[in-house]
């Protein structure tokens, strides 16, 4: 049985930016750096905090919100308990 490990906190912003790029959004490297800094500032303890930090820093156009929301839900999905 394989256990799900949490990624290192420093890799989360880069990995999520890659997911957004894969979904078709333009995410500049600088925006990824600002996202990482914003996670340090607001903390990553709550899903809402991470959501808004990313939304404020990683998307540029209102029409990108739906793509961001889908990618966020998939990337930050609650782990399924293995009983």
PEKA-V119122 format. One record per backbone hydrogen bond with DSSP energy under -1.0 kcal/mol. NH is the residue of the N-H (numbers start at 1). CO is the residue of the C=O. If there is no record, write none. Layout:
[[NH:CO] [NH:CO]]
This chain:
[[11:8] [15:11] [16:12] [17:13] [18:14] [19:15] [20:16] [21:17] [22:18] [23:19] [24:21] [25:20] [32:28] [33:29] [34:30] [35:31] [36:32] [37:33] [38:34] [39:35] [40:36] [41:37] [42:38] [43:39] [50:46] [51:47] [52:48] [53:49] [54:50] [55:51] [56:52] [58:54] [64:61] [65:62] [68:64] [69:65] [70:66] [71:67] [72:68] [73:69] [74:70] [75:71] [76:72]]
